[in-house]
Amino acid sequence: MFYLVCYDIVDDKTRYRVAKVLKSYGYRVQKSAFECPDLTEKGFLKMKDRVERLIDFAEDSVRYYRQCRSCLKDFEQSGLGEAPEIKNYHVAG
């Protein structure tokens, strides 16, 4: 599954730590937005747990948007950047 993760984090140190975690699961597309392709449900839950251990629930906000392959095909963009990579998978037999 493909996830878009966006955040608004008050503390600079916490923001840096969250970005570092997210970089290990995907790539930054804007200052506070990461695209995380190819995550399993287990991988997503691990990433979310790591982020939640860092943030202040009273001040910070992190949003996780799950995107299916057909949703990614409807991607639109204005300005700089590249479209999300849609990979084709097959089972080798």
N, C-alpha and C positions, 0 to 999 in steps of 0.2 A: 504494500500500500504506500501511497505517496502522502506526505504530511507537509502542510505549511504551518510554521510556528512563528507567531508574532508576539512581541512582548513590549511592555512599558514598565521599566524597572527604575525606581527612584535612586538607589545608591549605585555610584559608579563601580565600586569594587564588586558588588553583587552582579551588576550588569555584565562586567567583564567575565566573571566566572560562569554565568549562564551562557554567554556567547561561546566560551571555550567548550562547554559541554555540547552545545548544539553543533559546533564545528566537527565534533567527532561522529555525528550522525548525518550530517548533510552539508550544505553550503549556503553561505550568506548571499541573499539577493538584494537586500536593503539593510540599512543600519540595524534595524531591530526586526528583521524577518529572515527566516531560514527555510529553505526547501530541503526536505528530508525524504529522498526517494528510497524505495525498496525496503521499508521497515516492516518487519513482521509485527504481529500484535504484541508478542513478548518483548521485542526490541523497543516498540513504542512505549510500553509500560515502564521499561527500565529507564528510558530517556526521561519520561515524565517524572518518575520518582527522583531521579538525580536533580532535575530542575527544581522540584518542589522542596527538596532539602535545602536549597539555597535561598529561595525567595521569602519575602515578608508578605504573608497573606493579607495583612491589613493595608499595605501600601502598593504592592506590585500586582501586575496582571500579565498572565501568559495565556495565549489562546492557541489551540491546536485544531487545525482544519484538515480533516481526512478527505482525500481526493481520489476518486476512482479513475481508471484509464479514460473512460468516455468523458469525464469532466475535464481532464487535462487537454483533451482534443479541442475543447471549446475555449481554450486560453486566449486572452486578448491582452495586448500591451500597447502602451504609448510611451515613446521615448526610448532610452537606452536599455540594453539588457537582452537576454536570450530566453526563448521559450523553454519551459521545463522539458527535460529529456524523457521521452516515452519509450520505454524498452519493450522489446518483444521477447517473450519467454517461451521456451519449448522444453519438453521433457525428452532427454536422450534415451534411446531404448536399446 
